[in-house]
């Protein structure tokens, strides 16, 4: 079976925007890197030698409001999940990310601005095969009414379900396979979301200072506050899968298997990677197959997402 090759960018990308929590202007450079380099963040505002943070599951230091990675010197970068999701969705394996603050720029609260920037810069195929993590044995984490399971599968599939006591969300389920551009069409545009009363509390704690209707869906008791409404009728579960795709890319490569998350968040997404890598019997490294050549992939396994108000 033909394998896919590693990829990096053809040219450097510079992105500037505010941080969601700090409200401060952040400048980030996405710089092409050699094969087998992996994805590595470098805090350009900190001392050389102490500012390098590999984008890996065992670098995660906080998951309360977003995914934060850090190193032993105390350097950290947060809100990385949307960027990591775009990198996974477009198959970027090797990248040096120089950033002058502790947060990835918020952009519009989705992965689409990163996708557009990467497509404009172009990607470059490298000479080494892409290394994937194949799930060999089902593993699960269940905590506080939440569940995530990784199961063996011939493809890279992400499925999820959420339920909120709000008339505009209710119960939603969605499933997609990361093949043939599905990430861009199914997932990338879905924005992060939150509730107005939570946003008020966050600001009282000095957090969420950069949040606005420009970079998040905000709901109150009456409904969705954003004047333009939703991009998808089920944008909420699609965004949860966007987060999961980014969080799971911290495995160090694409995961060949089925992710199924019920009411999942950043903490349990990281916990499932710890569970997966807790035993060599759970997984193996393989050269990433060209999944487009495996049967007839489906854009969404279920013809329609389940929407129950």
Secondary structure as the mmCIF struct_conf table of DSSP 4:
data_model
#
loop_
_struct_conf.conf_type_id
_struct_conf.id
_struct_conf.beg_label_comp_id
_struct_conf.beg_label_asym_id
_struct_conf.beg_label_seq_id
_struct_conf.end_label_comp_id
_struct_conf.end_label_asym_id
_struct_conf.end_label_seq_id
HELX_LH_PP_P HELX_LH_PP_P1 UNK A 2 UNK A 2
STRN STRN1 UNK A 3 UNK A 3
HELX_LH_PP_P HELX_LH_PP_P2 UNK A 4 UNK A 4
STRN STRN2 UNK A 5 UNK A 9
BEND BEND1 UNK A 10 UNK A 11
STRN STRN3 UNK A 13 UNK A 18
TURN_TY1_P TURN_TY1_P1 UNK A 20 UNK A 22
STRN STRN4 UNK A 25 UNK A 32
TURN_TY1_P TURN_TY1_P2 UNK A 35 UNK A 36
STRN STRN5 UNK A 39 UNK A 43
TURN_TY1_P TURN_TY1_P3 UNK A 44 UNK A 45
BEND BEND2 UNK A 46 UNK A 46
TURN_TY1_P TURN_TY1_P4 UNK A 48 UNK A 49
BEND BEND3 UNK A 50 UNK A 50
STRN STRN6 UNK A 52 UNK A 54
HELX_RH_3T_P HELX_RH_3T_P1 UNK A 57 UNK A 59
STRN STRN7 UNK A 60 UNK A 62
BEND BEND4 UNK A 64 UNK A 66
STRN STRN8 UNK A 68 UNK A 70
TURN_TY1_P TURN_TY1_P5 UNK A 72 UNK A 73
BEND BEND5 UNK A 74 UNK A 74
STRN STRN9 UNK A 76 UNK A 77
STRN STRN10 UNK A 78 UNK A 78
HELX_RH_AL_P HELX_RH_AL_P1 UNK A 81 UNK A 89
TURN_TY1_P TURN_TY1_P6 UNK A 90 UNK A 91
STRN STRN11 UNK A 95 UNK A 99
BEND BEND6 UNK A 100 UNK A 102
STRN STRN12 UNK A 103 UNK A 103
TURN_TY1_P TURN_TY1_P7 UNK A 107 UNK A 108
BEND BEND7 UNK A 109 UNK A 111
HELX_RH_AL_P HELX_RH_AL_P2 UNK A 112 UNK A 121
STRN STRN13 UNK A 123 UNK A 129
HELX_LH_PP_P HELX_LH_PP_P3 UNK A 130 UNK A 130
STRN STRN14 UNK A 131 UNK A 135
BEND BEND8 UNK A 137 UNK A 137
STRN STRN15 UNK A 139 UNK A 143
TURN_TY1_P TURN_TY1_P8 UNK A 144 UNK A 145
STRN STRN16 UNK A 146 UNK A 151
BEND BEND9 UNK A 154 UNK A 155
STRN STRN17 UNK A 156 UNK A 164
BEND BEND10 UNK A 165 UNK A 166
TURN_TY1_P TURN_TY1_P9 UNK A 167 UNK A 169
STRN STRN18 UNK A 170 UNK A 177
BEND BEND11 UNK A 178 UNK A 178
TURN_TY1_P TURN_TY1_P10 UNK A 180 UNK A 181
HELX_RH_AL_P HELX_RH_AL_P3 UNK A 182 UNK A 182
HELX_RH_PI_P HELX_RH_PI_P1 UNK A 183 UNK A 187
TURN_TY1_P TURN_TY1_P11 UNK A 188 UNK A 189
HELX_LH_PP_P HELX_LH_PP_P4 UNK A 190 UNK A 192
STRN STRN19 UNK A 193 UNK A 195
HELX_RH_AL_P HELX_RH_AL_P4 UNK A 196 UNK A 204
TURN_TY1_P TURN_TY1_P12 UNK A 205 UNK A 206
TURN_TY1_P TURN_TY1_P13 UNK A 209 UNK A 210
TURN_TY1_P TURN_TY1_P14 UNK A 213 UNK A 214
BEND BEND12 UNK A 215 UNK A 216
STRN STRN20 UNK A 217 UNK A 220
TURN_TY1_P TURN_TY1_P15 UNK A 221 UNK A 222
STRN STRN21 UNK A 223 UNK A 224
TURN_TY1_P TURN_TY1_P16 UNK A 227 UNK A 228
BEND BEND13 UNK A 231 UNK A 232
TURN_TY1_P TURN_TY1_P17 UNK A 233 UNK A 234
HELX_RH_AL_P HELX_RH_AL_P5 UNK A 235 UNK A 248
HELX_RH_3T_P HELX_RH_3T_P2 UNK A 249 UNK A 251
BEND BEND14 UNK A 252 UNK A 253
STRN STRN22 UNK A 255 UNK A 262
BEND BEND15 UNK A 263 UNK A 263
HELX_RH_AL_P HELX_RH_AL_P6 UNK A 266 UNK A 276
TURN_TY1_P TURN_TY1_P18 UNK A 277 UNK A 278
HELX_RH_3T_P HELX_RH_3T_P3 UNK A 280 UNK A 282
STRN STRN23 UNK A 283 UNK A 287
HELX_LH_PP_P HELX_LH_PP_P5 UNK A 288 UNK A 288
STRN STRN24 UNK A 289 UNK A 289
HELX_RH_3T_P HELX_RH_3T_P4 UNK A 291 UNK A 293
BEND BEND16 UNK A 294 UNK A 295
BEND BEND17 UNK A 299 UNK A 299
BEND BEND18 UNK A 301 UNK A 304
STRN STRN25 UNK A 306 UNK A 308
#
